[in-house]
Amino acid sequence: MPMYEFFCSECNRIYTFYSRTINTEKTPPCPTCNRPDLKRLISRFAVKSRSKGSDDAGETGETPELPIDSSRVEQAIGALASEAEGIDENNPRQAATLMRRFSALAGLKLGDKMEDAIARMEAGEDPASLEQEMGDLDEGDLFTFDGSASPGRATRNRAAPSRDETLYEM
């Protein structure tokens, strides 16, 4: 049974819905406020990573929820796929340009550390050296979600979204 997650900007909550069939088009209304324009998220069931010192994929191994428009990210990846294949690995400027185009197409604002890394790559610095210098970056370092108050975007003045643990039918 497919499961989908949606964010309601009015309630600042993430809701999980199940569907008896695969349904990537339907957007249900908010179960709390009945708002019709929920934002589809990348599901916590679909995106997992291992945290340091974690050998299982329990709560500590899951990637935190990111309030992004997953369909827009997928479209950006598709649009840039062939361009990414043609990048000269020895030219950090090309990689930096691709990263900027991806963030613009996906509607993601670069975080301060990522912005700094890309600017340094545009100046010709080696990405491997930058990666070693900067170490592990978390999602907050890569992207910021303090832009407009559109659905699916958190703001610095607003708490992180809460999660409704009820499973709703779509």
CNS distance restraints for C-alpha pairs under 8 A (distance, minus, plus):
assign (resid   1 and name CA) (resid  18 and name CA) 6.60 0.50 0.50
assign (resid   1 and name CA) (resid  19 and name CA) 6.17 0.50 0.50
assign (resid   1 and name CA) (resid  20 and name CA) 5.58 0.50 0.50
assign (resid   1 and name CA) (resid  21 and name CA) 6.79 0.50 0.50
assign (resid   1 and name CA) (resid  22 and name CA) 7.90 0.50 0.50
assign (resid   2 and name CA) (resid  18 and name CA) 5.71 0.50 0.50
assign (resid   2 and name CA) (resid  19 and name CA) 5.59 0.50 0.50
assign (resid   2 and name CA) (resid  20 and name CA) 6.91 0.50 0.50
assign (resid   2 and name CA) (resid  21 and name CA) 6.68 0.50 0.50
assign (resid   2 and name CA) (resid  22 and name CA) 5.92 0.50 0.50
assign (resid   3 and name CA) (resid  16 and name CA) 6.80 0.50 0.50
assign (resid   3 and name CA) (resid  17 and name CA) 5.61 0.50 0.50
assign (resid   3 and name CA) (resid  18 and name CA) 4.32 0.50 0.50
assign (resid   3 and name CA) (resid  19 and name CA) 6.40 0.50 0.50
assign (resid   3 and name CA) (resid  43 and name CA) 7.83 0.50 0.50
assign (resid   4 and name CA) (resid  16 and name CA) 5.72 0.50 0.50
assign (resid   4 and name CA) (resid  17 and name CA) 5.19 0.50 0.50
assign (resid   4 and name CA) (resid  18 and name CA) 6.17 0.50 0.50
assign (resid   4 and name CA) (resid  19 and name CA) 7.99 0.50 0.50
assign (resid   4 and name CA) (resid  40 and name CA) 7.40 0.50 0.50
assign (resid   4 and name CA) (resid  41 and name CA) 7.61 0.50 0.50
assign (resid   4 and name CA) (resid  43 and name CA) 6.25 0.50 0.50
assign (resid   5 and name CA) (resid  14 and name CA) 6.66 0.50 0.50
assign (resid   5 and name CA) (resid  15 and name CA) 5.58 0.50 0.50
assign (resid   5 and name CA) (resid  16 and name CA) 4.47 0.50 0.50
assign (resid   5 and name CA) (resid  17 and name CA) 6.16 0.50 0.50
assign (resid   5 and name CA) (resid  40 and name CA) 5.95 0.50 0.50
assign (resid   5 and name CA) (resid  41 and name CA) 5.46 0.50 0.50
assign (resid   5 and name CA) (resid  42 and name CA) 7.02 0.50 0.50
assign (resid   5 and name CA) (resid  43 and name CA) 5.57 0.50 0.50
assign (resid   6 and name CA) (resid  14 and name CA) 5.60 0.50 0.50
assign (resid   6 and name CA) (resid  15 and name CA) 5.34 0.50 0.50
assign (resid   6 and name CA) (resid  16 and name CA) 6.53 0.50 0.50
assign (resid   6 and name CA) (resid  17 and name CA) 7.88 0.50 0.50
assign (resid   6 and name CA) (resid  38 and name CA) 5.80 0.50 0.50
assign (resid   6 and name CA) (resid  39 and name CA) 5.23 0.50 0.50
assign (resid   6 and name CA) (resid  40 and name CA) 4.42 0.50 0.50
assign (resid   6 and name CA) (resid  41 and name CA) 5.48 0.50 0.50
assign (resid   7 and name CA) (resid  12 and name CA) 7.03 0.50 0.50
assign (resid   7 and name CA) (resid  13 and name CA) 5.78 0.50 0.50
assign (resid   7 and name CA) (resid  14 and name CA) 4.48 0.50 0.50
assign (resid   7 and name CA) (resid  15 and name CA) 6.39 0.50 0.50
assign (resid   7 and name CA) (resid  38 and name CA) 5.51 0.50 0.50
assign (resid   7 and name CA) (resid  39 and name CA) 5.08 0.50 0.50
assign (resid   7 and name CA) (resid  40 and name CA) 6.48 0.50 0.50
assign (resid   7 and name CA) (resid  41 and name CA) 6.83 0.50 0.50
assign (resid   7 and name CA) (resid  67 and name CA) 7.43 0.50 0.50
assign (resid   7 and name CA) (resid 151 and name CA) 7.10 0.50 0.50
assign (resid   7 and name CA) (resid 152 and name CA) 5.69 0.50 0.50
assign (resid   8 and name CA) (resid  12 and name CA) 5.50 0.50 0.50
assign (resid   8 and name CA) (resid  13 and name CA) 5.54 0.50 0.50
assign (resid   8 and name CA) (resid  14 and name CA) 6.49 0.50 0.50
assign (resid   8 and name CA) (resid  15 and name CA) 7.93 0.50 0.50
assign (resid   8 and name CA) (resid  30 and name CA) 6.51 0.50 0.50
assign (resid   8 and name CA) (resid  35 and name CA) 7.50 0.50 0.50
assign (resid   8 and name CA) (resid  37 and name CA) 7.65 0.50 0.50
assign (resid   8 and name CA) (resid  38 and name CA) 5.08 0.50 0.50
assign (resid   8 and name CA) (resid  39 and name CA) 6.72 0.50 0.50
assign (resid   8 and name CA) (resid 151 and name CA) 6.54 0.50 0.50
assign (resid   8 and name CA) (resid 152 and name CA) 7.08 0.50 0.50
assign (resid   9 and name CA) (resid  13 and name CA) 7.13 0.50 0.50
assign (resid   9 and name CA) (resid  38 and name CA) 7.47 0.50 0.50
assign (resid   9 and name CA) (resid 149 and name CA) 7.88 0.50 0.50
assign (resid   9 and name CA) (resid 150 and name CA) 7.37 0.50 0.50
assign (resid   9 and name CA) (resid 151 and name CA) 4.87 0.50 0.50
assign (resid   9 and name CA) (resid 152 and name CA) 6.30 0.50 0.50
assign (resid   9 and name CA) (resid 153 and name CA) 7.70 0.50 0.50
assign (resid  10 and name CA) (resid  33 and name CA) 7.66 0.50 0.50
assign (resid  10 and name CA) (resid  35 and name CA) 7.66 0.50 0.50
assign (resid  11 and name CA) (resid  32 and name CA) 7.50 0.50 0.50
assign (resid  11 and name CA) (resid  33 and name CA) 7.20 0.50 0.50
assign (resid  12 and name CA) (resid 160 and name CA) 7.64 0.50 0.50
assign (resid  12 and name CA) (resid 161 and name CA) 4.85 0.50 0.50
assign (resid  12 and name CA) (resid 162 and name CA) 6.53 0.50 0.50
assign (resid  13 and name CA) (resid 161 and name CA) 4.92 0.50 0.50
assign (resid  13 and name CA) (resid 162 and name CA) 4.74 0.50 0.50
assign (resid  13 and name CA) (resid 163 and name CA) 5.41 0.50 0.50
assign (resid  13 and name CA) (resid 164 and name CA) 6.60 0.50 0.50
assign (resid  14 and name CA) (resid 161 and name CA) 6.54 0.50 0.50
assign (resid  14 and name CA) (resid 162 and name CA) 6.23 0.50 0.50
assign (resid  14 and name CA) (resid 163 and name CA) 4.73 0.50 0.50
assign (resid  14 and name CA) (resid 164 and name CA) 6.05 0.50 0.50
assign (resid  15 and name CA) (resid  30 and name CA) 7.97 0.50 0.50
assign (resid  15 and name CA) (resid 163 and name CA) 6.38 0.50 0.50
assign (resid  15 and name CA) (resid 164 and name CA) 5.39 0.50 0.50
assign (resid  15 and name CA) (resid 165 and name CA) 7.27 0.50 0.50
assign (resid  15 and name CA) (resid 166 and name CA) 7.43 0.50 0.50
assign (resid  15 and name CA) (resid 167 and name CA) 7.58 0.50 0.50
assign (resid  15 and name CA) (resid 168 and name CA) 7.76 0.50 0.50
assign (resid  16 and name CA) (resid 164 and name CA) 7.47 0.50 0.50
assign (resid  16 and name CA) (resid 165 and name CA) 7.38 0.50 0.50
assign (resid  16 and name CA) (resid 166 and name CA) 7.01 0.50 0.50
assign (resid  16 and name CA) (resid 167 and name CA) 5.41 0.50 0.50
assign (resid  16 and name CA) (resid 168 and name CA) 6.22 0.50 0.50
assign (resid  17 and name CA) (resid 167 and name CA) 5.62 0.50 0.50
assign (resid  17 and name CA) (resid 168 and name CA) 4.52 0.50 0.50
assign (resid  17 and name CA) (resid 169 and name CA) 5.33 0.50 0.50
assign (resid  17 and name CA) (resid 170 and name CA) 5.50 0.50 0.50
assign (resid  18 and name CA) (resid 167 and name CA) 6.92 0.50 0.50
assign (resid  18 and name CA) (resid 168 and name CA) 6.22 0.50 0.50
assign (resid  18 and name CA) (resid 169 and name CA) 5.09 0.50 0.50
assign (resid  18 and name CA) (resid 170 and name CA) 5.72 0.50 0.50
assign (resid  19 and name CA) (resid  23 and name CA) 7.06 0.50 0.50
assign (resid  19 and name CA) (resid 169 and name CA) 6.12 0.50 0.50
assign (resid  19 and name CA) (resid 170 and name CA) 5.37 0.50 0.50
assign (resid  27 and name CA) (resid  36 and name CA) 7.61 0.50 0.50
assign (resid  27 and name CA) (resid  37 and name CA) 7.36 0.50 0.50
assign (resid  27 and name CA) (resid  38 and name CA) 6.67 0.50 0.50
assign (resid  27 and name CA) (resid  39 and name CA) 7.92 0.50 0.50
assign (resid  27 and name CA) (resid  40 and name CA) 7.56 0.50 0.50
assign (resid  28 and name CA) (resid  36 and name CA) 6.76 0.50 0.50
assign (resid  28 and name CA) (resid  38 and name CA) 7.21 0.50 0.50
assign (resid  28 and name CA) (resid 170 and name CA) 6.09 0.50 0.50
assign (resid  29 and name CA) (resid  34 and name CA) 5.07 0.50 0.50
assign (resid  29 and name CA) (resid  35 and name CA) 5.37 0.50 0.50
assign (resid  29 and name CA) (resid  36 and name CA) 4.35 0.50 0.50
assign (resid  29 and name CA) (resid  37 and name CA) 6.84 0.50 0.50
assign (resid  29 and name CA) (resid  38 and name CA) 6.68 0.50 0.50
assign (resid  30 and name CA) (resid  34 and name CA) 4.39 0.50 0.50
assign (resid  30 and name CA) (resid  35 and name CA) 5.08 0.50 0.50
assign (resid  30 and name CA) (resid  36 and name CA) 6.47 0.50 0.50
assign (resid  30 and name CA) (resid  38 and name CA) 6.70 0.50 0.50
assign (resid  37 and name CA) (resid 151 and name CA) 7.70 0.50 0.50
assign (resid  38 and name CA) (resid 151 and name CA) 6.78 0.50 0.50
assign (resid  38 and name CA) (resid 152 and name CA) 7.83 0.50 0.50
assign (resid  39 and name CA) (resid  69 and name CA) 6.68 0.50 0.50
assign (resid  39 and name CA) (resid 151 and name CA) 5.91 0.50 0.50
assign (resid  39 and name CA) (resid 152 and name CA) 5.48 0.50 0.50
assign (resid  40 and name CA) (resid  69 and name CA) 6.32 0.50 0.50
assign (resid  40 and name CA) (resid  70 and name CA) 6.79 0.50 0.50
assign (resid  40 and name CA) (resid  71 and name CA) 7.92 0.50 0.50
assign (resid  40 and name CA) (resid 152 and name CA) 7.86 0.50 0.50
assign (resid  41 and name CA) (resid  66 and name CA) 7.50 0.50 0.50
assign (resid  41 and name CA) (resid  67 and name CA) 6.59 0.50 0.50
assign (resid  41 and name CA) (resid  68 and name CA) 6.19 0.50 0.50
assign (resid  41 and name CA) (resid  69 and name CA) 6.05 0.50 0.50
assign (resid  41 and name CA) (resid  70 and name CA) 5.70 0.50 0.50
assign (resid  41 and name CA) (resid 152 and name CA) 7.71 0.50 0.50
assign (resid  42 and name CA) (resid  46 and name CA) 6.99 0.50 0.50
assign (resid  42 and name CA) (resid  47 and name CA) 7.10 0.50 0.50
assign (resid  42 and name CA) (resid  65 and name CA) 7.77 0.50 0.50
assign (resid  42 and name CA) (resid  66 and name CA) 7.60 0.50 0.50
assign (resid  42 and name CA) (resid  68 and name CA) 7.59 0.50 0.50
assign (resid  42 and name CA) (resid  69 and name CA) 7.79 0.50 0.50
assign (resid  42 and name CA) (resid  70 and name CA) 5.57 0.50 0.50
assign (resid  43 and name CA) (resid  47 and name CA) 6.37 0.50 0.50
assign (resid  43 and name CA) (resid  65 and name CA) 7.87 0.50 0.50
assign (resid  44 and name CA) (resid  48 and name CA) 6.82 0.50 0.50
assign (resid  44 and name CA) (resid  62 and name CA) 7.03 0.50 0.50
assign (resid  44 and name CA) (resid  63 and name CA) 7.03 0.50 0.50
assign (resid  44 and name CA) (resid  64 and name CA) 7.62 0.50 0.50
assign (resid  44 and name CA) (resid  65 and name CA) 6.69 0.50 0.50
assign (resid  47 and name CA) (resid  62 and name CA) 7.23 0.50 0.50
assign (resid  47 and name CA) (resid  63 and name CA) 6.40 0.50 0.50
assign (resid  48 and name CA) (resid  57 and name CA) 7.16 0.50 0.50
assign (resid  48 and name CA) (resid  61 and name CA) 6.66 0.50 0.50
assign (resid  48 and name CA) (resid  62 and name CA) 4.68 0.50 0.50
assign (resid  48 and name CA) (resid  63 and name CA) 5.26 0.50 0.50
assign (resid  49 and name CA) (resid  57 and name CA) 7.34 0.50 0.50
assign (resid  49 and name CA) (resid  61 and name CA) 5.53 0.50 0.50
assign (resid  49 and name CA) (resid  62 and name CA) 5.46 0.50 0.50
assign (resid  49 and name CA) (resid  63 and name CA) 5.67 0.50 0.50
assign (resid  50 and name CA) (resid  54 and name CA) 6.09 0.50 0.50
assign (resid  50 and name CA) (resid  55 and name CA) 7.13 0.50 0.50
assign (resid  50 and name CA) (resid  56 and name CA) 7.35 0.50 0.50
assign (resid  50 and name CA) (resid  57 and name CA) 6.51 0.50 0.50
assign (resid  50 and name CA) (resid  60 and name CA) 7.69 0.50 0.50
assign (resid  50 and name CA) (resid  61 and name CA) 4.43 0.50 0.50
assign (resid  50 and name CA) (resid  62 and name CA) 6.78 0.50 0.50
assign (resid  51 and name CA) (resid  60 and name CA) 6.41 0.50 0.50
assign (resid  51 and name CA) (resid  61 and name CA) 4.98 0.50 0.50
assign (resid  51 and name CA) (resid  62 and name CA) 7.63 0.50 0.50
assign (resid  54 and name CA) (resid  60 and name CA) 6.97 0.50 0.50
assign (resid  54 and name CA) (resid  61 and name CA) 6.36 0.50 0.50
assign (resid  56 and name CA) (resid  61 and name CA) 6.58 0.50 0.50
assign (resid  57 and name CA) (resid  61 and name CA) 4.61 0.50 0.50
assign (resid  57 and name CA) (resid  62 and name CA) 6.33 0.50 0.50
assign (resid  58 and name CA) (resid  62 and name CA) 6.60 0.50 0.50
assign (resid  67 and name CA) (resid 145 and name CA) 7.54 0.50 0.50
assign (resid  67 and name CA) (resid 152 and name CA) 4.67 0.50 0.50
assign (resid  67 and name CA) (resid 153 and name CA) 5.17 0.50 0.50
assign (resid  67 and name CA) (resid 154 and name CA) 6.45 0.50 0.50
assign (resid  68 and name CA) (resid  73 and name CA) 7.96 0.50 0.50
assign (resid  68 and name CA) (resid 108 and name CA) 7.74 0.50 0.50
assign (resid  68 and name CA) (resid 152 and name CA) 5.69 0.50 0.50
assign (resid  68 and name CA) (resid 153 and name CA) 6.47 0.50 0.50
assign (resid  69 and name CA) (resid  73 and name CA) 6.48 0.50 0.50
assign (resid  69 and name CA) (resid 106 and name CA) 7.82 0.50 0.50
assign (resid  69 and name CA) (resid 152 and name CA) 6.81 0.50 0.50
assign (resid  70 and name CA) (resid  74 and name CA) 6.14 0.50 0.50
assign (resid  71 and name CA) (resid  75 and name CA) 6.18 0.50 0.50
assign (resid  72 and name CA) (resid  76 and name CA) 6.20 0.50 0.50
assign (resid  72 and name CA) (resid 105 and name CA) 7.45 0.50 0.50
assign (resid  72 and name CA) (resid 106 and name CA) 5.25 0.50 0.50
assign (resid  72 and name CA) (resid 107 and name CA) 7.39 0.50 0.50
assign (resid  73 and name CA) (resid  77 and name CA) 6.24 0.50 0.50
assign (resid  73 and name CA) (resid 105 and name CA) 7.57 0.50 0.50
assign (resid  73 and name CA) (resid 106 and name CA) 4.61 0.50 0.50
assign (resid  73 and name CA) (resid 107 and name CA) 7.78 0.50 0.50
assign (resid  74 and name CA) (resid  78 and name CA) 6.21 0.50 0.50
assign (resid  74 and name CA) (resid 106 and name CA) 7.90 0.50 0.50
assign (resid  75 and name CA) (resid  79 and name CA) 6.08 0.50 0.50
assign (resid  75 and name CA) (resid 106 and name CA) 7.50 0.50 0.50
assign (resid  76 and name CA) (resid  80 and name CA) 6.20 0.50 0.50
assign (resid  76 and name CA) (resid 102 and name CA) 5.98 0.50 0.50
assign (resid  76 and name CA) (resid 105 and name CA) 5.34 0.50 0.50
assign (resid  76 and name CA) (resid 106 and name CA) 5.40 0.50 0.50
assign (resid  77 and name CA) (resid  81 and name CA) 5.82 0.50 0.50
assign (resid  77 and name CA) (resid 102 and name CA) 7.20 0.50 0.50
assign (resid  80 and name CA) (resid  84 and name CA) 6.08 0.50 0.50
assign (resid  80 and name CA) (resid  98 and name CA) 7.75 0.50 0.50
assign (resid  80 and name CA) (resid 102 and name CA) 7.26 0.50 0.50
assign (resid  81 and name CA) (resid  85 and name CA) 6.54 0.50 0.50
assign (resid  82 and name CA) (resid  86 and name CA) 6.78 0.50 0.50
assign (resid  83 and name CA) (resid  87 and name CA) 6.79 0.50 0.50
assign (resid  83 and name CA) (resid  98 and name CA) 7.98 0.50 0.50
assign (resid  84 and name CA) (resid  98 and name CA) 7.20 0.50 0.50
assign (resid  87 and name CA) (resid  91 and name CA) 7.76 0.50 0.50
assign (resid  87 and name CA) (resid  94 and name CA) 6.36 0.50 0.50
assign (resid  87 and name CA) (resid  95 and name CA) 6.90 0.50 0.50
assign (resid  88 and name CA) (resid  94 and name CA) 7.08 0.50 0.50
assign (resid  89 and name CA) (resid  95 and name CA) 7.84 0.50 0.50
assign (resid  91 and name CA) (resid  95 and name CA) 7.04 0.50 0.50
assign (resid  91 and name CA) (resid 124 and name CA) 7.57 0.50 0.50
assign (resid  92 and name CA) (resid  96 and name CA) 6.17 0.50 0.50
assign (resid  92 and name CA) (resid 121 and name CA) 5.20 0.50 0.50
assign (resid  92 and name CA) (resid 122 and name CA) 6.60 0.50 0.50
assign (resid  92 and name CA) (resid 124 and name CA) 5.90 0.50 0.50
assign (resid  92 and name CA) (resid 125 and name CA) 6.81 0.50 0.50
assign (resid  92 and name CA) (resid 126 and name CA) 6.36 0.50 0.50
assign (resid  92 and name CA) (resid 127 and name CA) 6.48 0.50 0.50
assign (resid  93 and name CA) (resid  97 and name CA) 6.16 0.50 0.50
assign (resid  93 and name CA) (resid 121 and name CA) 5.67 0.50 0.50
assign (resid  93 and name CA) (resid 122 and name CA) 4.54 0.50 0.50
assign (resid  93 and name CA) (resid 123 and name CA) 7.20 0.50 0.50
assign (resid  93 and name CA) (resid 124 and name CA) 6.20 0.50 0.50
assign (resid  94 and name CA) (resid  98 and name CA) 6.25 0.50 0.50
assign (resid  94 and name CA) (resid 122 and name CA) 8.00 0.50 0.50
assign (resid  95 and name CA) (resid  99 and name CA) 6.21 0.50 0.50
assign (resid  95 and name CA) (resid 121 and name CA) 7.83 0.50 0.50
assign (resid  96 and name CA) (resid 100 and name CA) 6.25 0.50 0.50
assign (resid  96 and name CA) (resid 118 and name CA) 5.29 0.50 0.50
assign (resid  96 and name CA) (resid 119 and name CA) 7.61 0.50 0.50
assign (resid  96 and name CA) (resid 121 and name CA) 5.97 0.50 0.50
assign (resid  96 and name CA) (resid 122 and name CA) 5.97 0.50 0.50
assign (resid  97 and name CA) (resid 101 and name CA) 6.21 0.50 0.50
assign (resid  97 and name CA) (resid 122 and name CA) 7.68 0.50 0.50
assign (resid  98 and name CA) (resid 102 and name CA) 6.07 0.50 0.50
assign (resid  99 and name CA) (resid 103 and name CA) 6.22 0.50 0.50
assign (resid  99 and name CA) (resid 118 and name CA) 7.75 0.50 0.50
assign (resid 100 and name CA) (resid 104 and name CA) 6.22 0.50 0.50
assign (resid 101 and name CA) (resid 105 and name CA) 6.06 0.50 0.50
assign (resid 102 and name CA) (resid 106 and name CA) 5.88 0.50 0.50
assign (resid 103 and name CA) (resid 107 and name CA) 5.85 0.50 0.50
assign (resid 103 and name CA) (resid 108 and name CA) 4.82 0.50 0.50
assign (resid 103 and name CA) (resid 109 and name CA) 6.36 0.50 0.50
assign (resid 103 and name CA) (resid 110 and name CA) 6.94 0.50 0.50
assign (resid 104 and name CA) (resid 108 and name CA) 6.28 0.50 0.50
assign (resid 104 and name CA) (resid 109 and name CA) 7.50 0.50 0.50
assign (resid 108 and name CA) (resid 143 and name CA) 6.48 0.50 0.50
assign (resid 108 and name CA) (resid 144 and name CA) 7.39 0.50 0.50
assign (resid 108 and name CA) (resid 145 and name CA) 7.57 0.50 0.50
assign (resid 109 and name CA) (resid 143 and name CA) 5.49 0.50 0.50
assign (resid 109 and name CA) (resid 144 and name CA) 5.53 0.50 0.50
assign (resid 109 and name CA) (resid 145 and name CA) 6.87 0.50 0.50
assign (resid 109 and name CA) (resid 147 and name CA) 7.61 0.50 0.50
assign (resid 110 and name CA) (resid 114 and name CA) 5.95 0.50 0.50
assign (resid 110 and name CA) (resid 115 and name CA) 5.67 0.50 0.50
assign (resid 110 and name CA) (resid 142 and name CA) 5.88 0.50 0.50
assign (resid 110 and name CA) (resid 143 and name CA) 4.31 0.50 0.50
assign (resid 110 and name CA) (resid 144 and name CA) 5.96 0.50 0.50
assign (resid 111 and name CA) (resid 115 and name CA) 5.91 0.50 0.50
assign (resid 111 and name CA) (resid 140 and name CA) 6.51 0.50 0.50
assign (resid 111 and name CA) (resid 141 and name CA) 5.00 0.50 0.50
assign (resid 111 and name CA) (resid 142 and name CA) 4.81 0.50 0.50
assign (resid 111 and name CA) (resid 143 and name CA) 4.13 0.50 0.50
assign (resid 111 and name CA) (resid 144 and name CA) 4.95 0.50 0.50
assign (resid 112 and name CA) (resid 116 and name CA) 6.12 0.50 0.50
assign (resid 112 and name CA) (resid 141 and name CA) 6.41 0.50 0.50
assign (resid 112 and name CA) (resid 142 and name CA) 7.54 0.50 0.50
assign (resid 112 and name CA) (resid 143 and name CA) 7.90 0.50 0.50
assign (resid 113 and name CA) (resid 117 and name CA) 6.19 0.50 0.50
assign (resid 113 and name CA) (resid 141 and name CA) 5.46 0.50 0.50
assign (resid 113 and name CA) (resid 142 and name CA) 6.72 0.50 0.50
assign (resid 114 and name CA) (resid 118 and name CA) 6.11 0.50 0.50
assign (resid 114 and name CA) (resid 141 and name CA) 6.29 0.50 0.50
assign (resid 114 and name CA) (resid 142 and name CA) 5.11 0.50 0.50
assign (resid 114 and name CA) (resid 143 and name CA) 7.37 0.50 0.50
assign (resid 115 and name CA) (resid 119 and name CA) 6.14 0.50 0.50
assign (resid 116 and name CA) (resid 120 and name CA) 6.21 0.50 0.50
assign (resid 117 and name CA) (resid 121 and name CA) 6.20 0.50 0.50
assign (resid 117 and name CA) (resid 130 and name CA) 6.72 0.50 0.50
assign (resid 118 and name CA) (resid 122 and name CA) 6.10 0.50 0.50
assign (resid 119 and name CA) (resid 123 and name CA) 6.37 0.50 0.50
assign (resid 120 and name CA) (resid 124 and name CA) 6.53 0.50 0.50
assign (resid 120 and name CA) (resid 125 and name CA) 5.59 0.50 0.50
assign (resid 121 and name CA) (resid 125 and name CA) 4.77 0.50 0.50
assign (resid 121 and name CA) (resid 126 and name CA) 6.54 0.50 0.50
assign (resid 121 and name CA) (resid 127 and name CA) 6.47 0.50 0.50
assign (resid 125 and name CA) (resid 129 and name CA) 7.66 0.50 0.50
assign (resid 125 and name CA) (resid 130 and name CA) 7.45 0.50 0.50
assign (resid 126 and name CA) (resid 130 and name CA) 6.42 0.50 0.50
assign (resid 127 and name CA) (resid 131 and name CA) 6.04 0.50 0.50
assign (resid 128 and name CA) (resid 132 and name CA) 6.21 0.50 0.50
assign (resid 129 and name CA) (resid 133 and name CA) 6.10 0.50 0.50
assign (resid 130 and name CA) (resid 134 and name CA) 5.98 0.50 0.50
assign (resid 131 and name CA) (resid 135 and name CA) 5.82 0.50 0.50
assign (resid 131 and name CA) (resid 136 and name CA) 7.92 0.50 0.50
assign (resid 137 and name CA) (resid 141 and name CA) 5.70 0.50 0.50
assign (resid 137 and name CA) (resid 142 and name CA) 6.84 0.50 0.50
assign (resid 138 and name CA) (resid 142 and name CA) 6.58 0.50 0.50
assign (resid 139 and name CA) (resid 143 and name CA) 6.11 0.50 0.50
assign (resid 140 and name CA) (resid 144 and name CA) 5.95 0.50 0.50
assign (resid 145 and name CA) (resid 153 and name CA) 5.63 0.50 0.50
assign (resid 145 and name CA) (resid 154 and name CA) 5.29 0.50 0.50
assign (resid 145 and name CA) (resid 155 and name CA) 5.83 0.50 0.50
assign (resid 145 and name CA) (resid 156 and name CA) 7.51 0.50 0.50
assign (resid 146 and name CA) (resid 153 and name CA) 7.16 0.50 0.50
assign (resid 146 and name CA) (resid 154 and name CA) 6.12 0.50 0.50
assign (resid 146 and name CA) (resid 155 and name CA) 4.19 0.50 0.50
assign (resid 146 and name CA) (resid 156 and name CA) 5.45 0.50 0.50
assign (resid 147 and name CA) (resid 153 and name CA) 7.25 0.50 0.50
assign (resid 147 and name CA) (resid 154 and name CA) 7.98 0.50 0.50
assign (resid 147 and name CA) (resid 155 and name CA) 6.71 0.50 0.50
assign (resid 148 and name CA) (resid 153 and name CA) 7.20 0.50 0.50
assign (resid 148 and name CA) (resid 155 and name CA) 7.75 0.50 0.50
assign (resid 149 and name CA) (resid 153 and name CA) 6.19 0.50 0.50
assign (resid 149 and name CA) (resid 154 and name CA) 7.22 0.50 0.50
assign (resid 149 and name CA) (resid 155 and name CA) 6.97 0.50 0.50
assign (resid 154 and name CA) (resid 158 and name CA) 6.64 0.50 0.50
assign (resid 154 and name CA) (resid 159 and name CA) 7.64 0.50 0.50
assign (resid 154 and name CA) (resid 160 and name CA) 6.60 0.50 0.50
assign (resid 154 and name CA) (resid 161 and name CA) 7.50 0.50 0.50
assign (resid 155 and name CA) (resid 159 and name CA) 7.61 0.50 0.50
